[in-house]
Amino acid sequence: MAFISLDGPAAQGAISLTAAAVQEIKVGASPLEERNVIEIQPIDGNIYYYYGDGTNTPNAATVMSDGFLLRKERVKTLEAGPRQPIFVVAAAGTVDVRFAERA
């Protein structure tokens, strides 16, 4: 499989998640234009990530039941353009998360 080189730009951010509030992975008000990749790293707890359908924000129960578990300190790289929303929620408590959008 050939890799397509990413030559920027990139934007990095950090958020604190709870188990009650779903958040979309993006830096600022909208996703990075021409984004190709998102990297996510939960720092101090587990999170769930979920591919949105572009019509609405899912609730926490949906993200937890249908999403993918990402354990603390692991880095996950996802292919996701600016029209592919990625939603996250803490598995329990409050979890600090670092992430990057890359084009």
N, C-alpha and C positions, 0 to 999 in steps of 0.2 A: 504494500500500500504506500503510495507516495504521499508525502506531507506537503501541504500548501504553506509556504512561509507566511507568517504574520508580520507585517512591517509597520504596524501601528495605525492609528494611535491606540492608546490604552488608557483606562481609567480604573483607579483602585478605590475601594471603600471599606468601611467597617460598620456593622450594625449589631445591636443587641436584640436577640429574639426571645419571645416567650412562647409557651405552649398554647396561648390563647389567641395570638395575633399573627396572621399570615402577612408576610412581606414579600414584595417582588425584588429580585436581585437586579439592581441598576444603580448607577451613580447619578444622582440628580433626579430631575423630574421625569426624564424619559431615557430609554436605553441608548447606549452609545450608537451613533449613526454608523452603519456598515459593520456592526459587531458580528464576529464569527464565533467567538469562544467566550465562555464564562468559566472562571476557576473559583471554587468555593472551598474554604477551610474553616470548620467549626473549631474553636480554640479550646473551650472548656466544657463541652458536653456534646451530645448527639443531636442531629437535626434530621428532618425529612425535607427532600426537595421534590418538586412536582412540576411537570410540563403543563402549562396552561393552554387553554384552547383559543385564547384571544378574545373571548366574549365577556368574561367576568373574572373576578377574583374568587378562587375557591375558599371555602371555610376551612378552619383548622382540622376538623374531623375528616374531611375529604383528603387533605394533604397527608395526614397521618395514615389513613387507611389505604389510599391508592398510590401514595408517593414512595420514594426510595429512601432508605435509611442511610445516612452518612455519619459515621462514627467520629468522635472527637479527634482532632489533630490530623485527620486524613485530608488530603487534597483531592478534589474531584474536578476534572476538566470535562466540560460539556460543550458540544457544538450547539450553538443557539444564536440565530440571527436576531436583529432588533425586533422582529415581529413575533418571535417565539418567547413568550414570558416564562420565566422560571420563578416559582414561588417557594418559599421556605418557611418552616416553623420549627421551634424547639421541640424536642421529644419530651422534655420535662424541664421545669424551672426556667432559668434565664441562661442563654448561651450567647457568647460573643462570637461573631463570625467575621472573617476577612474574605474579601472577594475581589475579583478583577474582571473587567470587560475588555476584550481585546479584538482589534480589527486587523 
